[in-house]
Amino acid sequence: MSNKRQKILSVFVVLMSVMTSACGKTNGSAEETLAEPDYILQEYETSTSDTGDTIINGFYRVENENPKVTLFIPYVENKKSGVFYLDDHSVNKKINSLYKQNELNNTPTGTALQRSSNCNTPFIEACTVPDFARKYYKTGETVPDWNLSDMASYAFVYSAENAGESKSTSKTMITEDICAFSVAMYEEVYDEIPTMKVSVYGIPKSLFKDKFGKTFGSKEFLNYQDTLKKNNYKSCDLLCTKDINQTGVYYIDYTQLNKKGDYINYIIDYHFENIGEKVYLLTEKSGGYNITNNELFNQWKTEHAEQLINN
């Protein structure tokens, strides 16, 4: 082969190498401009839950519909029985059946579950976006930081004594002996655990009677709760308090509180202290029960004393 042909062939090989290298760089650039969710999938460890949902860096990535936002919810592998977690509302497709199952699981010994329970507790949902995921929200896109705040509610919902009537009397609305509520505090995920102070106030029947007379409607009932709160519940009786800083199911024994006064209803007040920058928390009602066997129930109370608000 002549020297001239060898030079031409060498130039051709060099050109092919340059073109191949350039093609590789083009593919690399394409990878750098992937859609934002794919960024996260490549940058952090990912897996798939039993329900088929994506778990990124220890968090569910959920496309929430109402409101329409992208949520990052801590993934808890070993959940405590009877407790509702944030993903139960956003990921779990069978929330209604879970409610029924948790109510059943939370039944104290010596009591019977009341499926049509009127007992109530405040519903609080706190959720924020972890630091690693914040940079993947587009400009103008809502970053859902649902901050933790104090909340209160009546212990029993408004009810009229007689079916078909729109008015209630100043008699008691207390219909269940025991009420359970669950608290998910995510101490498995992060160290900054707030203190949840639970206070239960008794509302004297005489207070409602003096305010409304013999009867009152549901709007009057609900509006009066705000009035009581503005006055720091001074006209009510503070019956018990408890600080909670651990995930679990907790109970209020109204049969004991009923002995302390003549009450038409109760107020349950949640106050939070030591709130960190990143808080994930869910608390909600998880069952109403009536005592069927005092001996068995009292034994259960002794064994579960740390779960009772009024112990």
N, C-alpha and C positions, 0 to 999 in steps of 0.2 A: 504494500500500500504506500502511495506517495506521501511525502510530508504535507502537501497541500490538502489531501483528502483527510489525513489524520487531524489537521487543524479544524477543518469544517465539522468533522464528527464531534470533536471535543466541544466546540461552541454549541452544537445542538444539544449535547448532554447537559451542559451548564444551563441552557435556556429551559430545558425540561425540568431540571431541579428547581429553578427559580419559580416556574409556574406551579409546580407541585407544592412548594412552600407557601406560595401566595394563596392557593386554594385552602390549605390548612388554616391559615390566618383568617380567612373569610368565615370558615365554619366556627372558629373560636369566637369571632365577633358576634355571630348569631346566637351563641350560647349566652353571651353577656347581655343580650337584649331580650331574654325570655320574659314571659308574662310574670308579674310579681308573685303570684302564688308559687310558681315553679322555682323562683329564687329561693323561697323559704324551704321548699322540699330539698333543694340541693345543698343549702348551707347548713341545715340542722338535721339531726337524727329524726327520722319519721317512722311511723308504724301505723297499723290499722287496728281499730278496736273490734270487738266481737260484733258490733252493730254495723261495721263497715265504714266508720267515720275515721278521718285522718287525724293522727296525733302527731304534733310537731313539737319537738323539744319539751315533751311532757305536758302539752296543752292540746285540748281539742280545738280545731279551727272549725267554727260553726257559722254558716250563712244564715243568720237569723232573719225571719220574715216580718215579725211585728215587735219592735220596729225593724226596718230593713238595714241591718248592720252586720259586720263581720265580728264575731266574738272569739276570744281566746279564753277557754275555760280549763282550769286545772284538771288533769286526768288523775283520778284516784283509783288505784287497782283494787285495793282491799277496803271496800266500803263497809261502814258499820250498819248492822241490821236495823231496819226501821227508820233510818235517817234519809231525808231528801237532800240531794245534791243539785248544784246548778245545772249540770248536764242532764238531769232527769227532766227538766223542762225544755231544754234546747236540743238534746240529742235523743233521749228516750222516746221511742214512737208509741209506747204503751203506758203513758203516764196515768191514765184512769185506772188501769189494772194494778199499777204500782201503788196508787193511793189506797186501794182496797187491801192490798197485801200488807202494806206498812201498818195500816190501822189494826189489822188482825195480829200482826207480829208484836205490836206494842201493847197488847191487852194485858193488864196486870192480872195476876192470879186472884181469883175470887171476885172478878168483875165480868160484865157482859158488854160487848161492843154495841154502841148505838149508831147504826148506819145513818140515821137521819138526825145526827147530832146538831144542836144549836150552839155548842161551845165554840169559842173563837180565840185566836191569838194574832198579834200583828204579823203581817207578812213583810219580810225585809229581804231584798236581793241586792247584794253588793258585788260588783265585778269590774275589773279594770284590764287594760291591755298591758301585757308584760313588756319590758324594755326591748327585748330582742325583736318584737313584732311591730313596734311603732313605726319604723322606717318603711314598712311595706304598705302603709295606707297612702292612697293618692291624695294630692292636693284638693281640698274641699270635701273629702270623704269624712264622714262622722267617725271619730275615734270614741268608742263607747266606754267612758269612765263613769260607772254607776257607783257613786260614793256612798259610804255608810253614814246613816243619820239616825237620830233617835226617833222612836215611834211608839204610839200607844193605841189601844183599842178597847172597846167593851169586851168583857169575857164571854158574854152571851149576846147573840144577835137579837134584834128587835122581834117581838112576836106578840100577836094579839091573842087574848085568852080564848075567844070563840071564833071558829072558822067563819069567814065571810065578813068579819068586822074589820074596820080599818083603824080602830083605836085600841090602845092597850090601857090597862089600869095600873095603878101604883102598887100592884102586887108583884111578887117576885118573877123574874125571867129566868131564874136558875133552873136548868132542866137536867143537867148531868152531875154526877158525883165527882168524877175525875176527868181532867182534860190533859192530853199529851201534846207536846210540841217538839219538833226536832230542830237541832242547830248543827249546821255544817260549818266549821271554822277553818278547815284546811291547814291544820297544824302539820300535816304530812308534807305540805308543799313549801311553806315559808315560815320564818321564825317570828315575824311580827304579828302576834295574836292579840287582838283587842280584848278588853274585859267587857262583857255584856252584863250589865246590872239589871236584874228583873225585879220589879216592885209590883205588888198587888194591893190595890186599894178597894175597900168596901164602900159602896154607895148606899147610904141609909134610905129606906123606903120613905121616911118622913121628908127627905130632901126633895124627892120627886113630887110627893103629894103637895108640899108647900109651893113648889114651882108651877106645877101643871094642874093641880086639883085632882079630880077623880080619873080623868083620861088624858091621853096624849097620843100624837101621831108619830110616825117613823121619822119625819123630818125634824120634829122637835127633839126627838130622842137623839138623833145623830148630831144636831147642832149643839146640844147641851154638853156633849163630850168636849167640844172645843172650849166651851165656857169653863168647864171643870179644870181643863189643862192650863188655861190662862191664869187661873187662880191657884195654880200649883197644888190642886187637889186638897186645899185647906179644909173644905167642907166634907171631905171623905176620911175614912180611917185607913191609915197605912197598916196593913196586916202582916206582911212578910216581905223579905228581900233576899236575893241570892246572886252572887257573882258567878258567871259562867265563862270559862275560857277553854273549854274542851268540847269537841264534837260528841253529840249523843242525843238521846231522847230524854226529855224532862217532863215532870208531872206536877199538876196543881191539884191538891185534895180539897175540894170545895165543901165536903162534909165537915171538915175541921174549921174552915173559915166561917161557915154558916153559924157556928156556935158562938162566934165572937160578936155578933150583932144581928140586927134585923135588916138585911140588905135586899135591895131590888136587883142589883147587878154588881159587877166588879169592873175595875179598870186594870188592865195589864200594861205596864209601862216599861219600855226597853231604853236604857241609857248606855251609851258606849264611851269607854275611856281607853287611853293608850292606843289610839288609832294610828297605825303606821301608814306609810305612803301607798303600799300595795295591800289591798284588802279584798279577799274573796269570802263571801259569807251568804248563807241562806238559812232563814228560819221561818217555819210555818207550822200551822196546826197539823197534828197527825193522829187524832183520834179522840173520841168522847166515850165515856164508860160509866156504867152504873154498878154499884156494889151488889153482889148476889150472895156473898159469903164473907161476913166480917172477920172471922177467925183466919181464913186463908189470905184475905187481903191484908190484914195487919201483919201477918208473917211476911208477906211480900214486901210491905213497906219497910220493915226492919232490914230486909236483905238488900233493898234498893234505896236506902236513905239518902245517898249522895245524888240521886236523880230527882228528889222531891224539892220543890221550891219552898214549901212550908213544912219543913221537917222539924 
